[in-house]
Amino acid sequence: MQVVQMSQFIKEINEFPLETREDIFSLIACFINGERLNNTQFKTFKIDKNTKILEFKVKDDRGNWRAISTIMQGKYLVMVYAFHKKSQELLEKDKDVIKNRIKRIEI
């Protein structure tokens, strides 16, 4: 599987602390290599009936960090959104950003 990063994702992930970025990309590499990630590191779910996402999760002393992706055409892991999560639930504004970015994917 090939990893593709949307330009907005790159800007957002670059604002993460370096160690957190390294942890996120380590989780992504494990996923790509077929390793099973536990539920504190990874979650997959639908944010609406047509939008399935994969959430890579890192928790450290600075908070909860998320990198959101989707799989396109069965062979591309498209990284669409990165953010510092501050609430238990995924906020509607975050869901809207994710859905809008996924709609714009061109592969």
Residue frames as qw, qx, qy, qz and C-alpha x, y, z in Angstrom:
[[0.000, 0.890, 0.456, 0.000, 0.00, 0.00, 0.00],
 [0.427, 0.331, 0.005, 0.842, 1.28, 3.44, -0.91],
 [0.222, -0.682, -0.442, 0.538, 0.98, 6.40, 1.49],
 [0.231, 0.560, 0.298, 0.738, -0.21, 9.68, -0.02],
 [0.255, -0.500, -0.451, 0.694, -0.24, 12.89, 2.04],
 [0.169, 0.858, 0.399, 0.275, -2.59, 15.74, 1.17],
 [0.352, 0.486, -0.169, 0.782, -0.91, 19.16, 1.29],
 [0.443, -0.679, 0.045, -0.584, -3.11, 20.32, 4.20],
 [0.926, -0.351, -0.131, 0.049, -2.16, 17.19, 6.15],
 [0.717, 0.223, -0.201, 0.629, 1.55, 17.94, 5.64],
 [0.001, 0.609, -0.142, 0.781, 1.10, 21.47, 7.03],
 [0.693, -0.576, -0.008, -0.433, -0.85, 20.18, 10.03],
 [0.949, -0.194, -0.156, 0.193, 1.45, 17.27, 10.89],
 [0.563, 0.393, -0.224, 0.691, 4.49, 19.56, 10.67],
 [0.261, -0.669, 0.160, -0.677, 3.01, 21.56, 13.56],
 [0.898, -0.403, -0.167, -0.060, 3.13, 18.47, 15.81],
 [0.399, -0.755, 0.517, 0.051, 6.11, 18.07, 18.15],
 [0.372, 0.538, -0.726, -0.210, 8.88, 16.07, 16.45],
 [0.148, -0.153, 0.952, -0.220, 8.57, 13.03, 18.75],
 [0.578, 0.351, 0.522, -0.521, 4.81, 12.92, 18.19],
 [0.590, 0.605, -0.302, -0.442, 5.28, 13.08, 14.42],
 [0.193, 0.422, -0.885, -0.047, 7.77, 10.23, 14.60],
 [0.352, 0.049, 0.853, -0.383, 5.32, 8.18, 16.68],
 [0.652, 0.488, 0.211, -0.541, 2.49, 8.79, 14.18],
 [0.553, 0.591, -0.498, -0.311, 4.61, 7.80, 11.20],
 [0.043, -0.300, 0.943, -0.135, 5.87, 4.74, 13.08],
 [0.543, 0.236, 0.667, -0.451, 2.24, 3.62, 13.57],
 [0.648, 0.599, -0.091, -0.461, 1.52, 4.21, 9.88],
 [0.301, 0.532, -0.779, -0.141, 4.57, 2.12, 8.91],
 [0.276, -0.083, 0.916, -0.279, 3.43, -0.70, 11.20],
 [0.639, 0.424, 0.396, -0.505, -0.03, -0.60, 9.64],
 [0.556, 0.639, -0.384, -0.368, 1.40, -0.66, 6.09],
 [0.177, 0.427, -0.886, 0.020, 3.58, -3.64, 7.07],
 [0.674, -0.188, -0.629, -0.339, 0.51, -5.56, 8.21],
 [0.240, 0.013, -0.763, 0.600, 1.14, -5.34, 11.93],
 [0.359, -0.677, -0.611, -0.198, -1.88, -5.33, 14.19],
 [0.073, 0.358, -0.306, 0.879, -2.19, -2.10, 16.17],
 [0.178, -0.413, -0.812, 0.371, -4.04, -2.03, 19.47],
 [0.015, -0.802, -0.540, -0.256, -7.05, 0.21, 20.10],
 [0.329, -0.817, -0.090, 0.465, -4.99, 2.83, 21.93],
 [0.340, -0.369, 0.464, 0.730, -2.96, 3.33, 18.73],
 [0.109, 0.035, -0.676, -0.728, -5.48, 2.84, 15.95],
 [0.419, 0.403, 0.664, -0.470, -9.18, 2.89, 15.22],
 [0.032, -0.070, -0.657, -0.750, -11.24, 2.47, 12.07],
 [0.199, 0.524, 0.711, -0.425, -14.83, 3.67, 11.83],
 [0.191, 0.550, 0.551, 0.598, -17.39, 5.43, 9.66],
 [0.048, -0.235, -0.286, 0.928, -18.15, 9.10, 10.24],
 [0.609, 0.295, 0.085, -0.731, -21.18, 8.77, 7.99],
 [0.885, 0.155, 0.405, -0.167, -22.65, 5.96, 5.90],
 [0.775, 0.618, -0.019, 0.129, -20.23, 6.59, 3.00],
 [0.225, 0.814, -0.421, 0.329, -17.06, 7.73, 4.76],
 [0.919, -0.334, -0.119, 0.170, -14.81, 5.14, 6.42],
 [0.152, 0.865, -0.391, 0.277, -11.69, 6.50, 8.07],
 [0.837, -0.106, -0.379, 0.381, -8.61, 5.16, 9.83],
 [0.238, -0.920, 0.126, -0.283, -7.43, 7.07, 12.89],
 [0.716, 0.143, -0.453, 0.511, -3.82, 6.79, 14.08],
 [0.457, -0.847, -0.114, -0.246, -3.60, 7.85, 17.73],
 [0.574, 0.189, -0.474, 0.641, -0.74, 9.08, 19.89],
 [0.468, -0.848, -0.167, -0.182, -1.11, 10.17, 23.50],
 [0.615, 0.171, -0.377, 0.671, 1.77, 11.86, 25.30],
 [0.326, -0.466, -0.470, 0.675, 2.32, 14.39, 28.07],
 [0.025, 0.162, -0.144, -0.976, 1.24, 17.20, 25.70],
 [0.600, 0.263, 0.206, -0.727, -2.11, 15.61, 24.84],
 [0.695, 0.252, 0.673, 0.005, -3.88, 13.46, 22.28],
 [0.118, 0.534, -0.477, -0.689, -2.77, 13.63, 18.65],
 [0.729, 0.345, 0.574, -0.144, -4.58, 12.22, 15.63],
 [0.068, 0.370, -0.623, -0.686, -3.76, 11.51, 12.01],
 [0.685, 0.367, 0.477, -0.411, -6.79, 10.65, 9.89],
 [0.026, 0.323, -0.749, -0.578, -6.63, 8.68, 6.66],
 [0.810, 0.291, 0.264, -0.435, -8.78, 6.75, 4.23],
 [0.479, -0.144, 0.775, 0.387, -8.03, 3.94, 1.80],
 [0.533, 0.606, -0.080, -0.585, -8.63, 4.68, -1.87],
 [0.720, 0.464, -0.433, -0.281, -8.84, 2.07, -4.62],
 [0.972, -0.235, -0.017, -0.007, -7.62, -0.54, -2.15],
 [0.834, 0.147, -0.085, 0.525, -4.00, 0.48, -2.63],
 [0.231, 0.523, -0.155, 0.806, -3.56, 4.07, -1.40],
 [0.429, -0.615, -0.523, 0.405, -3.55, 5.16, 2.23],
 [0.181, 0.648, 0.142, 0.726, -4.41, 8.84, 1.89],
 [0.365, -0.379, -0.490, 0.695, -3.52, 10.98, 4.90],
 [0.045, 0.699, 0.474, 0.534, -6.15, 13.72, 5.02],
 [0.310, -0.823, -0.026, -0.476, -6.13, 15.44, 8.43],
 [0.609, -0.043, -0.566, 0.554, -3.91, 15.83, 11.49],
 [0.266, -0.724, -0.029, -0.636, -4.97, 17.54, 14.70],
 [0.112, 0.161, -0.741, 0.642, -4.51, 17.85, 18.44],
 [0.466, -0.472, -0.666, -0.341, -7.62, 16.23, 19.87],
 [0.027, -0.265, 0.468, -0.843, -9.12, 18.03, 22.84],
 [0.665, -0.112, 0.219, -0.705, -12.47, 16.29, 23.35],
 [0.579, -0.076, 0.800, -0.134, -13.73, 12.74, 23.82],
 [0.664, 0.537, 0.518, -0.045, -15.85, 12.67, 20.66],
 [0.397, 0.100, 0.445, 0.797, -14.76, 13.61, 17.15],
 [0.149, 0.544, 0.265, -0.782, -16.24, 17.08, 16.73],
 [0.583, 0.673, 0.449, -0.071, -18.62, 17.90, 13.87],
 [0.203, 0.912, -0.250, -0.255, -16.19, 20.53, 12.55],
 [0.282, -0.488, 0.793, 0.233, -13.48, 17.85, 12.34],
 [0.588, 0.287, 0.756, 0.018, -15.86, 15.44, 10.61],
 [0.462, 0.844, 0.184, -0.202, -16.74, 18.16, 8.08],
 [0.009, 0.792, -0.540, -0.285, -13.06, 18.83, 7.34],
 [0.433, -0.205, 0.865, 0.150, -12.43, 15.11, 6.85],
 [0.584, 0.513, 0.626, -0.062, -15.45, 14.57, 4.58],
 [0.351, 0.902, -0.027, -0.250, -14.62, 17.63, 2.46],
 [0.097, -0.685, 0.670, 0.269, -11.00, 16.60, 2.01],
 [0.521, 0.012, 0.848, 0.098, -11.92, 13.03, 1.11],
 [0.560, 0.703, 0.403, -0.173, -14.30, 14.35, -1.56],
 [0.252, 0.905, -0.254, -0.229, -11.41, 16.30, -3.12],
 [0.567, -0.402, 0.670, 0.260, -9.02, 13.35, -3.38],
 [0.716, 0.621, -0.172, -0.268, -7.81, 12.77, -6.92],
 [0.509, -0.442, 0.713, 0.192, -5.74, 9.65, -7.53]]
